[in-house]
Amino acid sequence: MQDLIDERQVALFDALNQLSSLKVASDIEIPQLIVVGDQSSGKSSVLEAIARFHFPVHERLCTRFPTKLILRRSAEERTHLSIDPGASRMEEEKKRLRQFTGSLSKPDELGEWMEKAAAVLGVHSGTNSGDVRDPQSISQEDFKKFTDDVLIVEKYGPNLPLLGLVDLPGLFQTQSTEQDAASQQTVMKMVEEHIKSKRSVILLVVSARTSFHNHTGPATIQKILKHDPALADRVVGVITNPDQALSPDETLSILNGRLDSTNLKRGWHVVKNQDKEERKLELLEQRDLKEDQFFLKPHWQNVPHRQRGIKALRATLKDMLWTRTRDELPGLISEVQEKIAVVEARLAAAGRSRATDMARRQYLCDIARTFEGLTREASRGTYLNEPCKELHKVGDACRACEGFFLPFDDNRPESQDKRLRANVRSLSKSFALAMREFGKTEAINDSGSTTADMSNETQVPTQQDERALAFPAKDIIHKYYTDSKPKHIDRKAHEEWLATGIERWRGGEPQGEASEAVYSGLFEYQSAKWAKISKQNLRAVWEAVEKFINLALVSACIDEGMLQALRKHLIKPRLDQLEKASYRTMSDLLNCHGRGKTGFYDGFVDVLPMRRQAQDLTERLATLASNHIDLGDHGNSDELSKRVRSVVCSLLSLPTGDRLPHNLVKDVVIRSVGSILTQAFQFDSKDKNVRPALEATHGLIAAELKNFTAARVIEHVETYYEVRLPSFLSALANL
């Protein structure tokens, strides 16, 4: 498409597009290419070759209403569809038609969407007798045969210039039940209106399969030329289907100017259309190559190269579009100045003029007030629209009447992007799930550890209603809230690893104790992924904030130039400052919560989590003697287990049968095991028969004491992690 537009036009067309978006300047026309011709003359095929965009061809529905392709420059590639109601529609009908929207995921879907548009517009699609009609159905007799409503196809892309191309319904002479006199008049009227637009370039298409004298298009141009001789500068003729020409000599006569009496300044071109099968199987590049080969035949050597093929036609159109833009620019500037004067007078009468500093300040204050109101509602989560203050007639409406926050059942992405508080809360929930599932470096495989049991509770939901799964969107979850899961490790192996670390990090503590650096180091090791997941969460939140800010700004300020200035000079600097402050606060929270300072632990000690964490030790203590000491005839192992449990609980002032805290039990029980067994079986330490039992007990104590310090550190850190995580999540949610 870059070959079709002069680079000098791009900035100018962008400015014209901004003007056309304003209500007061909506009638300022942007130069566009209008394709005019008889039915089945090949208009759509020519337009497709020029625009490099697929139009449905040889389908009768294409001729029932105009189709306008609007090219727009954008970083994102997308294609959006809508309907621009015609002047003949009543206000209620216009409102209904404006609700029609759609988008293309691939170009070959346009035919299906044109059928849907035909149903909404109330015209025969011509594809079959069972037309799909709008829910507010109209009777078969009331169906329109043609309509002046326009199907708008807006195509966005990084390399597209601003340009409009219009494919009009074909002209016809013969009337039938499907094309009566009223239909003929409707088509002729809309064609003439588009041709008369001073800023349009007209592509007059005739087919070589039909005699030139039988075409209605040239006659229409000739009729308008009588009243507007300047039209000859804006029309270029195109002959299609030269390979199927009724009279090759007639085609050559048109091209050399001997047959056409309209004296078009740009003359005539000839292009070769693809047939139905070629359009299905060939790319446009293949079409261009075959066309070049076709015009290399001797029959066409007398036709100048500048008149042959789609490439030559595109070069001519490029020059025509720039010429028309250049010639119309003085008049356009005068028209804009007149519009400014009208707007200033209207605003002054309404007390809203921007002619003075005070008036301009008031204008900015109105924008700020609207933006503030939208932001306040979105932040509070009330989502209430401010009532429209304009006065309207019954049935009329304006932009303010529609409201910024859309209805409850509207779940389109744009609608959800406006509900800021809901979005941030959903991200906080996703963040909490991600932290619980992915936040820990190592998970201890231990029947008594809640950390191991937690894995099943913190999985991101997978078996829910699809509508619920769509919020937050799956791509958001995958992008910001997915990470590697913790490495699972056996408790004994974990204790062995930490025991080595305790020796390597010795400080001034007594033998058998761990330094404070060990507690801090282990917690920081376990919480090392908190920073990464937290940063990802902050990025997701700011993405949601920026989407809302853009939507709120566009709603508060319809002036594109003012909107860009506000973004550049006010909004972006303030948002950048706020984002930096939030990142700094998050870093402070990580420094506080993500470090294992033992002083922080004092306010969170709770015996309940300690009880849960020490279930495995309780079971080992309950069966201590029976597993390691040969009781012989001295007693029953079950009785001994109950005795051990009872004594331990009494020493700790806990109800018998409770799960006991690992680190508090060991230092008490290990020292008491010998005396408990001696009391239970009335052992005599001097008796040679009981010496093997005491040696076994002492051996057990030595084995348990080996990693006792490491086990105690682990239990403290595990408890601290379990308590600090929800506190950190709460702090981030508040941030």
Secondary structure, DSSP 8 states (H G I E B T S, - for coil): -GGGS-HHHHHHHHHHHHHHTSGGGTTS---EEEEEEBTTSSHHHHHHHHHT-----S-GGGGSS-EEEEEEE-SS-EEEEEEE--TTS-HHHHHHHHT-EEE-SSGGGHHHHHHHHHHHHTB--SS-SS----SS---GGG-BS----EEEEEEEETT---EEEEE---B-SS--SSS-HHHHHHHHHHHHHHHH-TTEEEEEEEETTS-GGG-HHHHHHHHHHTT-GGGGGTEEEEEE-GGG-S-HHHHHHHHTTSS-SS--TT-EEE-----HHHHHH--HHHHHHHHHHHTTSGGGTTS-GGGBHHHHHHHHHHHHHHHHHHHHHHHHHHHHHHHHHHHHHHHHHTT---SSHHHHHHHHHHHHHHHHHHHHHHHHT--------S---TT---HHHH-SS--TT---HHHHHT-HHHHHHHHHHHHHHHHHHHS-SEEEE-TT-HHHHGGGTSS---SS-HHHHTSS-HHHHHHHS-----EEEEHHHHHHHHHHHHHHT--SS-TTS--HHHHHHHHHHHTTTHHHHHHHHHHHHHHHHHHHHHHHHHHH---HHHHHHHIIIIIHHHHHHHHHHHHHHHHHHHHHHTS--HHHHGGG--HHHHHHHTHHHHHHHHTHHHHHS--TTS--HHHHHHHHHHHHHHHHT--TT----HHHHHHHHHHHHHHHHHHHHT--TT-TTTHHHHHHHHHHHHHHHTTHHHHHHHHHHHHHHHHHHHHHHHHHHH-
